[in-house]
Amino acid sequence: MVKLLLVEDDVNLSYIVQTSLEDLIGGYQVFTAANGAEGLKIWEQEKPDIIVSDIDMPVMNGFDMVRRIRETDKTTPILLGSALTSPKDVKQGFKLGVNNYVKKPFAPDELDAHVQAILQMTESNPHTPDKTDCFRLGRYTFDAPHATLRDDTTGKVQTLSLREAQVLQLLSENKNETVRREVILSRYWGTEEKDFFASRSLDVFVTKLRKLLEAEPRVSIKTVRGVGLMLQVEE
């Protein structure tokens, strides 16, 4: 069953597409959001297989939502739907990491065809990175689902707190790339960097993670001043 996130501010269209896709043989599990901000929250919670989004929406538009998602998720396929799509919009969307466009209004069967084609293409693409919840960090193996960090040299296993595991997983998924502080705070603290107490709390967890990784000189958590954090791993 395909988990699909539909981000659409037209309530009637959203209902029609959701019910029609969920009635198809083989089935979809459809999560709906009325704007990009809601879409971000559902994407973080449900980890859909594919996202289908409108562009022009209140609160947060489709482009801004895609930009936020692609900061930490380079693989989940994203389809943008729009009635009036200019060449400039198309160029902007692909630059942000959109996989394709579908012209609105679209029939559910047509959307299903687009979704299946994109999923088939991404699954068969040898350059698409495999998703995993276990990460090799030098001498350590980080098991995100079980919140453990194993030293493969000594065999010692350390148990992480939930928040430590969440932050380390996000950094591991984007190793050697900078993850903005506001992205981390928004996802796990539900706030932005201007929240002093949440920001200080993040600093405390990062300090703990650095101590846990200190025996491996090839692995370090770097602070990119004014931007965010980077898990630097020398292969």
Accessible surface in RSA format (square Angstrom, percent):
REM  Atomic radii and reference values for relative SASA: ProtOr
REM  Chains: A
REM  Algorithm: Lee & Richards
REM  Probe-radius: 1.40
REM  Slices: 20
REM RES _ NUM      All-atoms   Total-Side   Main-Chain    Non-polar    All polar
REM                ABS   REL    ABS   REL    ABS   REL    ABS   REL    ABS   REL
RES MET A   1   160.59  83.2  92.86  61.5  67.73 161.3  78.25  66.5  82.34 109.1
RES VAL A   2    25.38  16.7  24.45  22.1   0.93   2.2  25.38  22.1   0.00   0.0
RES LYS A   3    58.82  28.7  58.82  36.1   0.00   0.0  31.18  28.1  27.64  29.4
RES LEU A   4     0.00   0.0   0.00   0.0   0.00   0.0   0.00   0.0   0.00   0.0
RES LEU A   5     0.02   0.0   0.02   0.0   0.00   0.0   0.02   0.0   0.00   0.0
RES LEU A   6     4.44   2.5   4.44   3.2   0.00   0.0   4.44   3.1   0.00   0.0
RES VAL A   7     0.30   0.2   0.00   0.0   0.30   0.7   0.00   0.0   0.30   0.8
RES GLU A   8     9.31   5.3   5.55   4.2   3.76   9.0   0.75   1.5   8.56   7.0
RES ASP A   9    56.71  39.7  39.11  38.9  17.60  41.6   7.99  18.8  48.72  48.6
RES ASP A  10    67.03  47.0  59.22  58.9   7.81  18.5  20.09  47.3  46.93  46.8
RES VAL A  11   118.08  77.7 111.61 101.0   6.48  15.6 113.92  99.0   4.16  11.3
RES ASN A  12   112.68  77.7 109.68 106.0   3.00   7.2  22.49  54.1  90.19  87.2
RES LEU A  13    31.54  17.6  29.33  21.0   2.21   5.6  30.68  21.5   0.86   2.3
RES SER A  14    12.10  10.2  12.10  16.1   0.00   0.0   6.76  14.4   5.33   7.5
RES TYR A  15   142.87  66.7 140.05  79.7   2.82   7.3 100.07  75.2  42.80  52.8
RES ILE A  16    91.56  52.1  90.29  67.3   1.27   3.1  91.56  65.9   0.00   0.0
RES VAL A  17     0.50   0.3   0.50   0.5   0.00   0.0   0.50   0.4   0.00   0.0
RES GLN A  18    47.10  26.3  47.10  34.4   0.00   0.0   2.00   4.3  45.10  34.2
RES THR A  19    45.27  32.2  43.16  43.8   2.10   5.0  36.12  48.5   9.15  13.8
RES SER A  20    35.83  30.3  27.89  37.2   7.94  18.3  15.37  32.7  20.46  28.7
RES LEU A  21     0.00   0.0   0.00   0.0   0.00   0.0   0.00   0.0   0.00   0.0
RES GLU A  22    73.52  42.2  51.82  39.2  21.70  51.7  16.08  31.1  57.43  46.9
RES ASP A  23   120.60  84.5  90.55  90.1  30.05  71.1  30.66  72.2  89.94  89.7
RES LEU A  24    51.83  28.9  44.16  31.6   7.67  19.3  46.28  32.5   5.55  14.9
RES ILE A  25   182.76 104.0 151.92 113.2  30.84  74.3 158.28 114.0  24.48  66.4
RES GLY A  26    64.78  79.9   0.00   N/A  64.78  79.9  42.22 115.8  22.57  50.5
RES GLY A  27    12.22  15.1   0.00   N/A  12.22  15.1   7.01  19.2   5.21  11.7
RES TYR A  28     9.20   4.3   4.14   2.4   5.07  13.2   4.14   3.1   5.07   6.2
RES GLN A  29    78.26  43.8  76.41  55.8   1.85   4.4  19.26  41.0  59.00  44.7
RES VAL A  30     8.38   5.5   0.00   0.0   8.38  20.2   0.00   0.0   8.38  22.7
RES PHE A  31    37.04  18.5  33.43  20.7   3.61   9.4  37.04  22.5   0.00   0.0
RES THR A  32    51.56  36.7  34.68  35.2  16.88  40.2   4.81   6.5  46.75  70.7
RES ALA A  33     4.74   4.4   0.00   0.0   4.74  10.8   4.36   6.1   0.38   1.0
RES ALA A  34    42.54  39.1  40.42  62.4   2.11   4.8  41.06  57.8   1.47   3.9
RES ASN A  35    13.20   9.1  13.20  12.8   0.00   0.0   0.00   0.0  13.20  12.8
RES GLY A  36     0.00   0.0   0.00   N/A   0.00   0.0   0.00   0.0   0.00   0.0
RES ALA A  37    28.19  25.9  25.71  39.7   2.47   5.6  26.77  37.7   1.41   3.7
RES GLU A  38    76.11  43.7  74.78  56.6   1.33   3.2  29.60  57.2  46.52  38.0
RES GLY A  39     0.00   0.0   0.00   N/A   0.00   0.0   0.00   0.0   0.00   0.0
RES LEU A  40    13.28   7.4  13.28   9.5   0.00   0.0  13.28   9.3   0.00   0.0
RES LYS A  41   132.93  64.9 132.42  81.2   0.52   1.2  75.16  67.6  57.78  61.5
RES ILE A  42    33.78  19.2  33.78  25.2   0.00   0.0  33.78  24.3   0.00   0.0
RES TRP A  43     7.41   3.0   7.41   3.6   0.00   0.0   6.38   3.4   1.03   1.7
RES GLU A  44    42.72  24.5  29.91  22.6  12.81  30.5   6.57  12.7  36.15  29.5
RES GLN A  45   134.13  75.0  99.26  72.5  34.87  83.0  39.86  84.8  94.27  71.5
RES GLU A  46    56.94  32.7  53.86  40.7   3.08   7.3   2.71   5.2  54.22  44.3
RES LYS A  47   111.65  54.5  99.34  61.0  12.31  29.3  89.05  80.2  22.60  24.1
RES PRO A  48     3.06   2.2   0.27   0.2   2.79  10.1   0.27   0.2   2.79  17.3
RES ASP A  49    60.23  42.2  51.35  51.1   8.88  21.0  15.45  36.4  44.78  44.7
RES ILE A  50     0.00   0.0   0.00   0.0   0.00   0.0   0.00   0.0   0.00   0.0
RES ILE A  51     0.00   0.0   0.00   0.0   0.00   0.0   0.00   0.0   0.00   0.0
RES VAL A  52     2.06   1.4   2.06   1.9   0.00   0.0   2.06   1.8   0.00   0.0
RES SER A  53     1.09   0.9   0.00   0.0   1.09   2.5   1.09   2.3   0.00   0.0
RES ASP A  54    15.34  10.7  12.85  12.8   2.50   5.9   0.47   1.1  14.87  14.8
RES ILE A  55     8.81   5.0   8.81   6.6   0.00   0.0   8.81   6.3   0.00   0.0
RES ASP A  56   110.76  77.6 101.95 101.5   8.80  20.8  37.40  88.0  73.36  73.2
RES MET A  57    19.77  10.2   0.00   0.0  19.77  47.1   4.05   3.4  15.72  20.8
RES PRO A  58    78.00  56.8  65.03  59.3  12.98  47.2  77.25  63.8   0.76   4.7
RES VAL A  59   124.77  82.1  69.66  63.1  55.11 132.8  82.63  71.8  42.14 114.3
RES MET A  60    35.93  18.6  31.31  20.7   4.61  11.0  35.81  30.4   0.12   0.2
RES ASN A  61    50.34  34.7  47.72  46.1   2.62   6.3   5.92  14.2  44.42  42.9
RES GLY A  62     0.00   0.0   0.00   N/A   0.00   0.0   0.00   0.0   0.00   0.0
RES PHE A  63    15.58   7.8  15.58   9.6   0.00   0.0  15.58   9.4   0.00   0.0
RES ASP A  64    53.96  37.8  53.43  53.2   0.52   1.2  10.80  25.4  43.15  43.0
RES MET A  65     0.00   0.0   0.00   0.0   0.00   0.0   0.00   0.0   0.00   0.0
RES VAL A  66     0.00   0.0   0.00   0.0   0.00   0.0   0.00   0.0   0.00   0.0
RES ARG A  67    97.15  40.8  94.45  48.1   2.70   6.4  49.59  67.8  47.56  28.8
RES ARG A  68    54.50  22.9  51.28  26.1   3.23   7.7  16.17  22.1  38.33  23.2
RES ILE A  69     0.00   0.0   0.00   0.0   0.00   0.0   0.00   0.0   0.00   0.0
RES ARG A  70    24.37  10.2  21.56  11.0   2.81   6.7  16.26  22.2   8.11   4.9
RES GLU A  71    46.99  27.0  32.87  24.9  14.12  33.6  31.19  60.3  15.80  12.9
RES THR A  72    11.43   8.1   1.37   1.4  10.06  24.0   0.91   1.2  10.52  15.9
RES ASP A  73    20.56  14.4  16.60  16.5   3.96   9.4  12.67  29.8   7.89   7.9
RES LYS A  74   111.77  54.5  85.96  52.7  25.82  61.5  83.02  74.7  28.75  30.6
RES THR A  75    30.59  21.8  18.18  18.4  12.42  29.6  17.61  23.6  12.99  19.6
RES THR A  76     4.03   2.9   3.39   3.4   0.64   1.5   0.76   1.0   3.27   4.9
RES PRO A  77     9.34   6.8   9.34   8.5   0.00   0.0   9.34   7.7   0.00   0.0
RES ILE A  78     0.00   0.0   0.00   0.0   0.00   0.0   0.00   0.0   0.00   0.0
RES LEU A  79     0.00   0.0   0.00   0.0   0.00   0.0   0.00   0.0   0.00   0.0
RES LEU A  80     0.00   0.0   0.00   0.0   0.00   0.0   0.00   0.0   0.00   0.0
RES GLY A  81     1.48   1.8   0.00   N/A   1.48   1.8   1.48   4.1   0.00   0.0
RES SER A  82     9.98   8.4   7.51  10.0   2.47   5.7   0.73   1.6   9.25  13.0
RES ALA A  83    51.45  47.3  44.97  69.4   6.48  14.7  44.97  63.3   6.48  17.2
RES LEU A  84   161.01  89.7 143.48 102.6  17.53  44.1 147.20 103.4  13.81  37.2
RES THR A  85    48.82  34.7  17.92  18.2  30.90  73.6  15.40  20.7  33.42  50.5
RES SER A  86    48.95  41.4  41.32  55.1   7.64  17.6  41.83  89.1   7.13  10.0
RES PRO A  87   117.47  85.6 107.04  97.6  10.44  37.9 112.87  93.2   4.60  28.6
RES LYS A  88   165.38  80.7 156.88  96.3   8.49  20.2 105.62  95.1  59.75  63.6
RES ASP A  89    38.35  26.9  38.35  38.2   0.00   0.0   0.05   0.1  38.30  38.2
RES VAL A  90    47.18  31.0  47.18  42.7   0.00   0.0  47.18  41.0   0.00   0.0
RES LYS A  91   155.51  75.9 148.05  90.8   7.45  17.7  96.43  86.8  59.08  62.9
RES GLN A  92    62.56  35.0  58.58  42.8   3.98   9.5  25.18  53.6  37.39  28.4
RES GLY A  93     0.00   0.0   0.00   N/A   0.00   0.0   0.00   0.0   0.00   0.0
RES PHE A  94    96.10  48.1  79.23  49.1  16.87  43.9  79.55  48.2  16.55  47.4
RES LYS A  95   181.31  88.5 144.29  88.5  37.02  88.1  97.62  87.9  83.69  89.1
RES LEU A  96    33.21  18.5  22.48  16.1  10.73  27.0  25.79  18.1   7.41  20.0
RES GLY A  97    27.67  34.1   0.00   N/A  27.67  34.1  22.49  61.7   5.18  11.6
RES VAL A  98     7.75   5.1   0.00   0.0   7.75  18.7   0.00   0.0   7.75  21.0
RES ASN A  99    52.68  36.3  31.27  30.2  21.41  51.6   6.12  14.7  46.56  45.0
RES ASN A 100    58.55  40.4  58.55  56.6   0.00   0.0   1.29   3.1  57.26  55.3
RES TYR A 101    32.38  15.1  22.43  12.8   9.95  25.9  22.50  16.9   9.89  12.2
RES VAL A 102     4.70   3.1   0.20   0.2   4.50  10.8   3.84   3.3   0.86   2.3
RES LYS A 103   144.38  70.4 133.18  81.7  11.20  26.7 108.61  97.8  35.78  38.1
RES LYS A 104    28.59  13.9  24.83  15.2   3.76   9.0  13.73  12.4  14.86  15.8
RES PRO A 105   124.66  90.9 105.28  96.0  19.38  70.4 106.02  87.5  18.64 115.8
RES PHE A 106    13.39   6.7   4.36   2.7   9.03  23.5   6.61   4.0   6.78  19.4
RES ALA A 107    55.75  51.3  46.50  71.8   9.25  21.0  51.65  72.7   4.10  10.9
RES PRO A 108    27.17  19.8  27.17  24.8   0.00   0.0  27.17  22.4   0.00   0.0
RES ASP A 109    99.03  69.4  92.19  91.8   6.83  16.2  33.68  79.3  65.35  65.2
RES GLU A 110    75.37  43.3  67.50  51.1   7.87  18.7  34.69  67.1  40.68  33.2
RES LEU A 111     0.00   0.0   0.00   0.0   0.00   0.0   0.00   0.0   0.00   0.0
RES ASP A 112    32.90  23.0  32.90  32.7   0.00   0.0   0.00   0.0  32.90  32.8
RES ALA A 113    61.40  56.5  49.79  76.8  11.61  26.4  57.02  80.3   4.38  11.6
RES HIS A 114    55.74  30.5  53.11  36.9   2.64   6.7  36.54  37.7  19.20  22.3
RES VAL A 115     0.00   0.0   0.00   0.0   0.00   0.0   0.00   0.0   0.00   0.0
RES GLN A 116    78.30  43.8  76.03  55.6   2.27   5.4  34.92  74.3  43.39  32.9
RES ALA A 117    58.02  53.3  47.67  73.6  10.35  23.5  53.35  75.1   4.67  12.4
RES ILE A 118     3.91   2.2   3.91   2.9   0.00   0.0   3.91   2.8   0.00   0.0
RES LEU A 119    20.20  11.2  20.20  14.5   0.00   0.0  20.20  14.2   0.00   0.0
RES GLN A 120   129.94  72.7 126.71  92.6   3.23   7.7  37.15  79.1  92.79  70.4
RES MET A 121   112.88  58.5 106.16  70.3   6.73  16.0  69.68  59.2  43.20  57.2
RES THR A 122    24.04  17.1  21.54  21.8   2.50   6.0  18.69  25.1   5.35   8.1
RES GLU A 123   144.68  83.1 106.75  80.8  37.93  90.3  49.41  95.6  95.27  77.8
RES SER A 124    84.09  71.1  53.89  71.9  30.20  69.6  49.14 104.7  34.94  49.0
RES ASN A 125    60.62  41.8  51.32  49.6   9.29  22.4   8.21  19.8  52.41  50.7
RES PRO A 126   120.12  87.5  79.26  72.3  40.86 148.5  93.41  77.1  26.71 166.0
RES HIS A 127   161.23  88.1 134.79  93.7  26.44  67.6  93.92  96.8  67.31  78.3
RES THR A 128    43.70  31.1  30.01  30.4  13.69  32.6  28.01  37.6  15.69  23.7
RES PRO A 129    85.96  62.6  70.54  64.3  15.42  56.0  81.74  67.5   4.22  26.2
RES ASP A 130   134.72  94.4 109.18 108.7  25.54  60.4  34.86  82.0  99.86  99.6
RES LYS A 131   146.47  71.5 111.95  68.7  34.52  82.2  89.20  80.3  57.27  61.0
RES THR A 132    72.69  51.7  55.94  56.7  16.75  39.9  48.13  64.7  24.55  37.1
RES ASP A 133    71.17  49.8  66.24  65.9   4.93  11.7   8.94  21.0  62.22  62.1
RES CYS A 134    62.29  47.1  53.03  59.1   9.27  21.8  20.07  50.8  42.23  45.5
RES PHE A 135    24.27  12.1  19.70  12.2   4.58  11.9  24.01  14.6   0.26   0.8
RES ARG A 136   153.77  64.6 142.93  72.9  10.84  25.8  61.43  83.9  92.35  56.0
RES LEU A 137     0.28   0.2   0.28   0.2   0.00   0.0   0.28   0.2   0.00   0.0
RES GLY A 138    14.70  18.1   0.00   N/A  14.70  18.1   6.73  18.5   7.97  17.9
RES ARG A 139    59.06  24.8  53.05  27.0   6.01  14.3  16.72  22.8  42.34  25.7
RES TYR A 140     5.83   2.7   5.83   3.3   0.00   0.0   1.15   0.9   4.68   5.8
RES THR A 141    18.62  13.2  17.60  17.8   1.02   2.4  16.00  21.5   2.63   4.0
RES PHE A 142     0.00   0.0   0.00   0.0   0.00   0.0   0.00   0.0   0.00   0.0
RES ASP A 143    32.24  22.6  32.24  32.1   0.00   0.0   7.34  17.3  24.90  24.8
RES ALA A 144    10.39   9.6   1.20   1.9   9.19  20.9   1.43   2.0   8.96  23.7
RES PRO A 145    87.23  63.6  43.35  39.5  43.88 159.5  56.57  46.7  30.67 190.6
RES HIS A 146   131.23  71.7 113.03  78.6  18.20  46.6  87.51  90.2  43.72  50.9
RES ALA A 147    18.27  16.8  18.27  28.2   0.00   0.0  18.27  25.7   0.00   0.0
RES THR A 148    30.60  21.8  30.60  31.0   0.00   0.0  20.74  27.9   9.86  14.9
RES LEU A 149     0.50   0.3   0.31   0.2   0.19   0.5   0.31   0.2   0.19   0.5
RES ARG A 150   103.31  43.4 103.30  52.7   0.01   0.0  25.34  34.6  77.96  47.2
RES ASP A 151    12.34   8.6  12.11  12.1   0.23   0.5   3.20   7.5   9.14   9.1
RES ASP A 152    58.28  40.8  27.06  26.9  31.22  73.8  27.41  64.5  30.86  30.8
RES THR A 153   100.04  71.2  65.76  66.7  34.29  81.7  55.70  74.8  44.35  67.0
RES THR A 154    92.74  66.0  53.62  54.4  39.12  93.2  60.59  81.4  32.16  48.6
RES GLY A 155    47.55  58.6   0.00   N/A  47.55  58.6  28.64  78.6  18.91  42.4
RES LYS A 156   132.99  64.9 123.27  75.6   9.72  23.2  79.70  71.7  53.29  56.8
RES VAL A 157    82.55  54.3  55.13  49.9  27.43  66.1  55.13  47.9  27.43  74.4
RES GLN A 158    43.72  24.4  39.69  29.0   4.03   9.6  12.36  26.3  31.37  23.8
RES THR A 159   112.96  80.3  81.75  82.9  31.21  74.4  54.81  73.6  58.16  87.9
RES LEU A 160     7.54   4.2   0.00   0.0   7.54  18.9   1.02   0.7   6.52  17.6
RES SER A 161    52.75  44.6  37.79  50.4  14.96  34.5  49.06 104.5   3.69   5.2
RES LEU A 162   130.29  72.6 119.93  85.8  10.36  26.1 122.04  85.7   8.26  22.2
RES ARG A 163    66.06  27.7  64.40  32.8   1.66   3.9  11.58  15.8  54.48  33.0
RES GLU A 164    17.93  10.3  17.93  13.6   0.00   0.0   0.00   0.0  17.93  14.6
RES ALA A 165     5.44   5.0   5.13   7.9   0.31   0.7   5.33   7.5   0.10   0.3
RES GLN A 166    47.63  26.6  46.09  33.7   1.54   3.7  14.32  30.5  33.32  25.3
RES VAL A 167     0.15   0.1   0.08   0.1   0.06   0.1   0.08   0.1   0.06   0.2
RES LEU A 168     0.11   0.1   0.11   0.1   0.00   0.0   0.11   0.1   0.00   0.0
RES GLN A 169    46.69  26.1  46.69  34.1   0.00   0.0   4.50   9.6  42.19  32.0
RES LEU A 170     0.85   0.5   0.24   0.2   0.61   1.5   0.82   0.6   0.03   0.1
RES LEU A 171     0.33   0.2   0.04   0.0   0.29   0.7   0.22   0.2   0.10   0.3
RES SER A 172     4.80   4.1   0.16   0.2   4.64  10.7   0.16   0.3   4.64   6.5
RES GLU A 173    83.99  48.2  51.12  38.7  32.87  78.3  23.40  45.3  60.58  49.5
RES ASN A 174     6.78   4.7   2.87   2.8   3.91   9.4   3.75   9.0   3.03   2.9
RES LYS A 175    79.22  38.6  68.73  42.2  10.50  25.0  43.66  39.3  35.57  37.9
RES ASN A 176    66.53  45.9  48.09  46.5  18.44  44.4  25.31  60.9  41.22  39.8
RES GLU A 177    81.38  46.7  77.60  58.7   3.79   9.0  32.06  62.0  49.32  40.3
RES THR A 178    48.15  34.2  23.21  23.5  24.94  59.4  13.99  18.8  34.16  51.6
RES VAL A 179     2.44   1.6   0.41   0.4   2.03   4.9   2.44   2.1   0.00   0.0
RES ARG A 180    68.82  28.9  67.08  34.2   1.73   4.1  39.79  54.4  29.03  17.6
RES ARG A 181    29.16  12.2  29.16  14.9   0.00   0.0  15.53  21.2  13.64   8.3
RES GLU A 182    45.17  25.9  45.17  34.2   0.00   0.0  14.96  28.9  30.21  24.7
RES VAL A 183     9.69   6.4   8.54   7.7   1.15   2.8   8.75   7.6   0.94   2.5
RES ILE A 184     0.21   0.1   0.21   0.2   0.00   0.0   0.21   0.2   0.00   0.0
RES LEU A 185     0.00   0.0   0.00   0.0   0.00   0.0   0.00   0.0   0.00   0.0
RES SER A 186    29.39  24.8  20.51  27.4   8.87  20.4   1.08   2.3  28.31  39.7
RES ARG A 187    38.22  16.0  16.44   8.4  21.78  51.9   8.15  11.1  30.08  18.2
RES TYR A 188    41.03  19.2  25.83  14.7  15.20  39.6  18.79  14.1  22.24  27.4
RES TRP A 189    54.97  22.1  24.90  12.1  30.07  70.6  25.98  13.9  28.99  47.0
RES GLY A 190    67.88  83.7   0.00   N/A  67.88  83.7  32.19  88.3  35.69  79.9
RES THR A 191    32.16  22.9  23.28  23.6   8.88  21.2  19.64  26.4  12.53  18.9
RES GLU A 192    67.79  38.9  67.07  50.7   0.72   1.7  38.43  74.3  29.36  24.0
RES GLU A 193    76.31  43.8  68.76  52.0   7.54  18.0  24.01  46.4  52.30  42.7
RES LYS A 194   192.00  93.7 152.82  93.8  39.18  93.3 108.32  97.5  83.68  89.1
RES ASP A 195    53.56  37.5  45.18  45.0   8.39  19.8  14.69  34.6  38.87  38.8
RES PHE A 196   131.44  65.8 124.25  77.0   7.19  18.7 127.77  77.5   3.67  10.5
RES PHE A 197   164.67  82.4 158.26  98.0   6.41  16.7 159.21  96.5   5.46  15.6
RES ALA A 198     9.74   9.0   5.02   7.8   4.72  10.7   8.67  12.2   1.07   2.8
RES SER A 199    16.43  13.9  16.43  21.9   0.00   0.0   5.58  11.9  10.85  15.2
RES ARG A 200   114.72  48.2 114.72  58.5   0.00   0.0  30.87  42.2  83.85  50.8
RES SER A 201    32.76  27.7  27.36  36.5   5.40  12.4  20.27  43.2  12.49  17.5
RES LEU A 202     0.00   0.0   0.00   0.0   0.00   0.0   0.00   0.0   0.00   0.0
RES ASP A 203    43.27  30.3  40.66  40.5   2.60   6.2  16.34  38.5  26.92  26.8
RES VAL A 204    70.77  46.6  67.44  61.0   3.33   8.0  70.47  61.2   0.30   0.8
RES PHE A 205    36.60  18.3  36.60  22.7   0.00   0.0  36.60  22.2   0.00   0.0
RES VAL A 206     4.03   2.7   4.03   3.7   0.00   0.0   4.03   3.5   0.00   0.0
RES THR A 207    85.44  60.8  84.27  85.4   1.17   2.8  63.14  84.8  22.31  33.7
RES LYS A 208    96.87  47.3  92.85  57.0   4.02   9.6  53.49  48.1  43.38  46.2
RES LEU A 209     0.45   0.3   0.45   0.3   0.00   0.0   0.45   0.3   0.00   0.0
RES ARG A 210    90.31  37.9  82.92  42.3   7.39  17.6  43.81  59.9  46.50  28.2
RES LYS A 211   142.23  69.4 132.88  81.5   9.34  22.2  95.21  85.7  47.02  50.1
RES LEU A 212    39.23  21.8  33.37  23.9   5.87  14.7  36.33  25.5   2.90   7.8
RES LEU A 213     2.98   1.7   2.76   2.0   0.22   0.5   2.89   2.0   0.09   0.2
RES GLU A 214   123.17  70.7  90.59  68.5  32.59  77.6  43.25  83.6  79.93  65.3
RES ALA A 215    52.45  48.2  32.32  49.9  20.13  45.8  43.42  61.1   9.03  23.9
RES GLU A 216     6.38   3.7   4.99   3.8   1.39   3.3   0.09   0.2   6.29   5.1
RES PRO A 217   119.84  87.3  87.27  79.6  32.57 118.4  98.72  81.5  21.12 131.2
RES ARG A 218   107.28  45.0 104.40  53.2   2.87   6.8  38.04  52.0  69.23  42.0
RES VAL A 219     6.91   4.5   0.00   0.0   6.91  16.7   0.01   0.0   6.90  18.7
RES SER A 220    34.95  29.5  30.36  40.5   4.59  10.6  29.13  62.0   5.82   8.2
RES ILE A 221     7.36   4.2   0.04   0.0   7.32  17.7   0.04   0.0   7.32  19.9
RES LYS A 222    94.70  46.2  93.06  57.1   1.64   3.9  43.77  39.4  50.93  54.2
RES THR A 223    83.35  59.3  55.75  56.5  27.60  65.8  45.38  61.0  37.97  57.4
RES VAL A 224    47.68  31.4  43.13  39.0   4.56  11.0  46.81  40.7   0.87   2.4
RES ARG A 225   221.47  93.0 198.92 101.4  22.55  53.7  77.86 106.4 143.61  87.0
RES GLY A 226    84.88 104.7   0.00   N/A  84.88 104.7  42.71 117.2  42.17  94.4
RES VAL A 227    65.56  43.1  58.43  52.9   7.13  17.2  61.80  53.7   3.75  10.2
RES GLY A 228     0.66   0.8   0.00   N/A   0.66   0.8   0.08   0.2   0.59   1.3
RES LEU A 229     3.25   1.8   3.25   2.3   0.00   0.0   3.25   2.3   0.00   0.0
RES MET A 230    38.78  20.1  38.78  25.7   0.00   0.0  32.80  27.9   5.98   7.9
RES LEU A 231     0.26   0.1   0.00   0.0   0.26   0.6   0.00   0.0   0.26   0.7
RES GLN A 232    68.17  38.1  67.89  49.6   0.28   0.7   9.91  21.1  58.26  44.2
RES VAL A 233     7.45   4.9   2.14   1.9   5.30  12.8   2.16   1.9   5.29  14.3
RES GLU A 234   105.64  60.7  97.45  73.7   8.20  19.5  35.28  68.2  70.36  57.4
RES GLU A 235   161.09  92.5  96.84  73.3  64.25 153.0  86.25 166.8  74.84  61.1
END  Absolute sums over single chains surface
CHAIN  1 A    12586.4      10308.9       2277.5       7035.5       5550.9
END  Absolute sums over all chains
TOTAL         12586.4      10308.9       2277.5       7035.5       5550.9
